[in-house]
């Protein structure tokens, strides 16, 4: 009898691994219906004549023949490119500094990056409007100190857009680069120096080379996210900074030109896919989630090494001059000093909104002439704001539950599978993070209009779940990397079926990661605006959508009070999520 049990144990474990991919089927079907199909339909509309349904390329011909649209395409790619570049230049030193800190201290310092990362784009943009406006904080300080006679033009131009975009994207760059940098063995750099390499040369040819997959992944995600951005250019830019997403919104909401909106979406999606293909060929898409990658091959590798060698030589000479001028002690303070300045750049704008929320004035002015709770009272006594807040909480809760279940089963399937399909399934679940949100939102709007899901809570939940699944998958997959699969095999050996093993062994041991994934999905839904603009239909408005509507009409202190409420909710959720995720790692 024991012999039978012993021989059947590997068979059970083998069946568990063989059938593990079935756990990903619900997620695959969900994304196929509410992600792939809507996006495919939208792209199909771009080559269909709305009058007779015949095939046509008129929308693409219109783009190619009209200078305005070509100029907007150029503006979009230029702003996205500059945003990616500046985010990497500012974020890399911060990620490098964080990676060198002890684990416990790093977790605490990382909150200064994660809080701005998860804070609503609307709140951050609203903060910069208050800071950079003609009567904003900077101009008030400069004119009050008689440094300038006239307010500086810091908003409604490219400078304002770049400040807002870089501020929004630096946390994403840091969060993407940090896992790769944290896994680099620092003794490799020390070994290179021991063999005679100068510190700068050892850094560039050893450490930086090993961190390149993370750098490239950060650049890719920032570039793609920036392509579909519309919040910052809408409020901080002018006509010369109009981006592609703004045109798509206009074509759908004002002109109902689905064919042309589909063509514009196809151009944006093509740029994102080309970027992903190039990245995958060089590094592999798995590095986006913190995996290791190979930095090029053949001529690309040789060219990269030659460029790094030139950079190392130039930086090495610059470092020698700097050390001679400032001394070793001051030079050692340059990196921490720069990083604290970046942290201040990320954190302070949102914090400046807090005193404005308590102003006694009828207008937004800094410093406030007096303080009171009148604007919080206006918020809590407004049925419109309270209904939007309750709806955001309800939709976020259901979204978090659905996304955690789908992402959790998918992560478990990938963790227990060794087939060649695992990489493809992982990339498929990651796709909603890569495809610009505006494309997903417009595709869902077209689908939901025919299904009767516009202006419904169910439509919001479905759309938000599509966007939240990648975050839950990555979060739970990171926890399962350290999970001992032999525990499941032991349960199978003792006669437990798959359901009992899952509920009695796996879930209790990874519950910290599940709670963290739930809270991250909650934050994703609670702060989401793009889907809400199209799906809410103006009736089932959410808190971000109501903020968007009010910001378009007029800035007022009520928005500052609402921003503080959103900031408190997101920060509290984030702190709890990080605590659960840290506890799951310790377990």
MOMOZI-V218461 format. One record per pair of residues at least 24 apart in sequence whose ideal C-beta (glycine too) atoms are under 6 Angstrom apart, sorted by the first residue. I is the first residue (numbers start at 1). J is the second residue. Records with the same first field share a line. If there is no record, write none. Layout:
I->J / J
//
This chain:
9->493
12->492
13->489 / 492
17->416
20->413 / 416 / 417
21->413 / 417
23->409 / 412 / 413
24->410 / 413 / 425
27->406 / 410
34->462 / 466
35->432 / 466
38->443 / 444 / 447
39->443
42->262 / 265 / 442 / 443
43->262 / 266
45->258 / 259 / 262
46->259 / 262 / 263 / 266
50->259
59->259 / 260 / 263
60->263
72->242 / 244 / 247
76->243 / 244
80->223 / 226 / 227
83->165 / 166 / 169 / 226
84->219 / 222 / 223
86->166
87->166 / 169 / 170 / 173 / 222
88->173 / 219
90->170 / 342
91->170 / 173 / 174
93->338
94->174 / 339 / 342
95->174 / 177 / 178 / 181
97->335 / 339
98->178
99->181 / 182
107->582
112->343 / 347
113->171 / 174
114->574
115->571
116->171 / 346
117->171 / 175
118->523 / 570 / 574
119->350 / 570
120->527 / 566
121->168 / 231
122->544 / 547
123->563 / 566 / 567
124->168
125->164 / 231 / 232 / 235
126->563
127->349 / 350 / 353
128->164 / 349
129->235
131->349
132->160
137->366
140->366
155->236
156->238
157->238
158->241
160->236
161->232 / 233 / 236 / 237 / 241
164->232 / 236
165->232
169->222
172->221 / 222
173->218 / 222
176->217 / 218 / 221
177->214 / 215 / 218
179->290
180->211 / 213 / 214
181->211
184->210
198->316
200->312 / 315 / 316 / 319
201->312 / 316
204->308 / 311 / 312
205->308 / 312
212->295
213->283 / 287 / 293
216->283
217->287 / 288
220->275 / 279
224->272 / 434
227->268 / 436
228->436 / 437 / 438
244->268
245->438
248->438
252->442
265->439
268->436
269->439
276->434
285->427
289->474
353->560 / 563
354->564
356->560
357->560 / 561 / 564
359->557
364->555 / 557
375->557 / 558 / 561
376->561
378->558
379->558 / 561 / 562
388->541 / 542 / 543 / 546
389->543
391->542
392->526 / 542 / 543
395->457 / 460 / 461 / 525
396->522 / 525 / 526
398->461
399->461 / 464 / 465 / 468 / 525
400->518 / 521 / 522
402->465
403->465 / 468 / 469 / 472 / 521
404->472 / 517 / 518 / 521
406->469
407->469 / 472 / 473 / 476
408->476
410->473
411->473 / 476 / 477 / 480
415->480
429->473
430->470
432->466 / 467 / 470
433->470
437->530
438->530
441->530 / 531 / 534
445->534
454->537
455->537 / 539 / 540
459->535
460->535
463->531 / 535
464->525 / 528
468->521 / 524
471->520 / 524
472->517 / 521
475->516 / 517 / 520
476->513 / 517
479->510 / 513 / 584
512->580 / 583 / 584
513->584
515->580
516->577 / 580 / 581
519->573 / 576 / 577
520->577
522->573
523->570 / 573
//
